[in-house]
C-alpha cells in the first residue's frame, strides 16, 4: 500500500451539527457559466449528478478572497436576472400603458373640466416616468458598491469579542 491510502482529509469538527470547514463555500457551475451555491458542502460530484446537477461542475471557494469573488459573481448574476424580469414585465405591460396614454391625451384635449385635465396630466407624467425608469434600467450596469444581494455573513456586522457568541453555534470564517 502506498502512503496516499493512509492520508485522511482534514475536516474541522467542532460539534455534531457542523462537520465541514467554515472557510470553504461549495458551489456548482453550469455549462452556461451560471453559478449556484451547493445545497450542502458535503455533497460529492456524483451525488450532485443524482439530484439534478448533471453536467454541472462542483467547485470550492477557499478563504475570504475567493468567497468574496464568488459572492460578487452571484450578486451580478442575481442582479442581471432581476433586471431581465423587470424589462420583461414592462414589455408585457407596454400595450396597456400605450392605450392608457392615448386615452389620456384624448380626454385632456376634450377638456371636460379643469380637474379632469389635471388628472390626465398626472397620468401622462407617471407614464413618462415609467418609460424613463425602463430606459435607465436598460442602460444601467452592475456596481458592487450598491449591491443588495450578498452572503449572509457579509450583510450583518458581528462582534469580535470572544464573549459575544458564547453558547452559539460557530459561524463565519475562522482562518
C-alpha positions in Angstrom: 0.0 0.0 0.0 1.2 3.5 -0.8 1.2 6.3 1.7 -1.7 8.0 0.0 -4.1 5.4 1.2 -3.3 6.3 4.8 -3.9 10.1 4.5 -7.3 11.2 5.6 -8.8 14.6 4.7 -8.8 17.1 7.4 -12.3 18.2 8.5 -12.8 20.5 11.4 -15.4 19.0 13.6 -16.4 21.5 16.3 -19.8 20.0 17.1 -22.2 17.4 15.8 -24.2 19.9 13.8 -21.3 21.1 11.7 -18.9 18.6 10.1 -17.4 20.8 7.4 -14.9 23.6 7.5 -16.5 27.0 7.6 -13.9 28.7 5.4 -15.0 26.7 2.3 -18.0 27.5 0.1 -19.1 24.9 -2.3 -20.8 25.9 -5.5 -21.8 24.4 -8.8 -21.1 25.9 -12.2 -23.5 25.1 -15.1 -22.3 24.5 -18.7 -23.6 28.0 -19.5 -21.5 29.5 -16.7 -24.2 30.1 -14.1 -23.2 29.7 -10.5 -25.4 28.2 -7.8 -24.5 27.5 -4.2 -24.5 23.8 -3.4 -27.3 22.6 -1.2 -24.8 21.0 1.1 -21.0 21.4 1.3 -20.5 17.7 1.9 -22.1 16.6 -1.4 -19.8 14.9 -3.9 -20.0 15.3 -7.7 -21.8 12.0 -8.1 -24.3 13.0 -5.5 -24.9 16.3 -7.2 -25.4 14.5 -10.6 -28.1 12.3 -8.9 -30.1 15.3 -7.5 -30.3 17.2 -10.8 -26.9 18.9 -11.3 -25.8 16.6 -14.1 -23.1 18.2 -16.2 -22.6 20.9 -13.6 -19.1 21.2 -12.2 -18.6 21.2 -8.4 -16.2 23.9 -7.2 -14.9 25.1 -3.9 -14.0 28.7 -2.8 -11.5 28.6 0.0 -10.7 31.7 2.0 -12.1 35.1 2.3 -10.8 36.5 -1.0 -12.2 33.6 -3.1 -15.5 33.6 -1.3 -15.9 37.4 -1.9 -15.2 36.8 -5.6 -17.9 34.1 -5.8 -20.2 36.3 -3.8 -19.7 39.1 -6.4 -20.4 36.8 -9.3 -23.6 35.6 -7.6 -24.7 39.1 -6.9 -24.1 40.2 -10.5 -25.9 37.1 -11.7 -28.9 37.8 -9.5 -28.9 41.5 -10.5 -29.0 40.6 -14.2 -31.9 38.2 -13.6 -33.8 40.8 -11.7 -33.1 43.4 -14.5 -34.3 40.9 -17.1 -37.5 40.2 -15.2 -38.3 43.9 -14.8 -37.7 44.6 -18.5 -40.0 41.6 -19.4 -42.7 42.8 -17.1 -42.6 46.3 -18.7 -42.8 44.9 -22.2 -45.8 42.8 -21.2 -47.5 45.9 -19.8 -46.4 48.2 -22.6 -49.5 47.8 -24.8 -51.9 48.6 -21.9 -49.7 51.6 -21.0 -49.7 52.9 -24.6 -53.5 52.6 -24.7 -53.8 54.5 -21.4 -51.6 57.3 -22.7 -53.7 57.6 -25.9 -56.9 57.8 -23.8 -55.4 60.4 -21.5 -54.3 62.6 -24.4 -57.8 62.4 -25.9 -59.5 63.3 -22.6 -57.0 66.1 -22.0 -57.8 67.5 -25.5 -61.5 67.3 -24.8 -61.2 69.3 -21.6 -64.3 68.3 -19.7 -63.2 70.0 -16.6 -60.1 71.6 -15.0 -59.8 68.6 -12.6 -60.1 66.1 -15.5 -57.2 67.8 -17.4 -55.1 67.8 -14.2 -55.7 64.1 -13.6 -54.8 63.2 -17.1 -51.7 65.3 -17.0 -50.7 63.4 -13.8 -51.3 60.0 -15.5 -49.2 61.1 -18.5 -46.3 62.2 -16.2 -46.4 58.8 -14.5 -46.4 57.0 -17.8 -43.4 59.1 -18.9 -41.6 58.4 -15.6 -42.3 54.7 -16.1 -40.8 54.8 -19.6 -37.8 56.8 -18.3 -37.2 54.3 -15.5 -37.2 51.5 -18.0 -34.6 53.2 -20.2 -32.5 54.0 -17.1 -32.7 50.3 -16.1 -31.7 49.0 -19.5 -28.7 51.4 -19.6 -27.7 50.6 -16.0 -24.6 48.5 -15.1 -23.9 46.3 -12.1 -22.0 48.1 -9.4 -20.8 46.1 -6.4 -20.9 49.1 -4.1 -24.7 49.3 -4.2 -25.5 45.6 -4.5 -28.4 44.2 -2.5 -27.5 40.5 -2.6 -24.6 39.1 -0.7 -23.6 36.2 1.5 -25.4 36.2 4.9 -22.1 36.8 6.7 -21.4 39.9 4.7 -24.7 41.5 5.5 -24.7 41.7 9.3 -21.9 43.1 11.4 -20.6 40.8 14.1 -18.9 41.4 17.3 -15.2 40.4 17.6 -15.4 39.9 21.3 -14.6 36.3 22.4 -17.6 36.5 24.8 -20.1 37.9 22.4 -21.1 34.5 21.0 -20.7 32.2 24.0 -23.0 29.2 23.6 -23.9 29.9 20.0 -23.0 27.7 17.0 -19.7 28.8 15.4 -20.3 30.7 12.1 -18.3 32.7 9.6 -14.7 32.4 8.6 -12.2 31.1 11.1 -8.9 31.4 9.2 
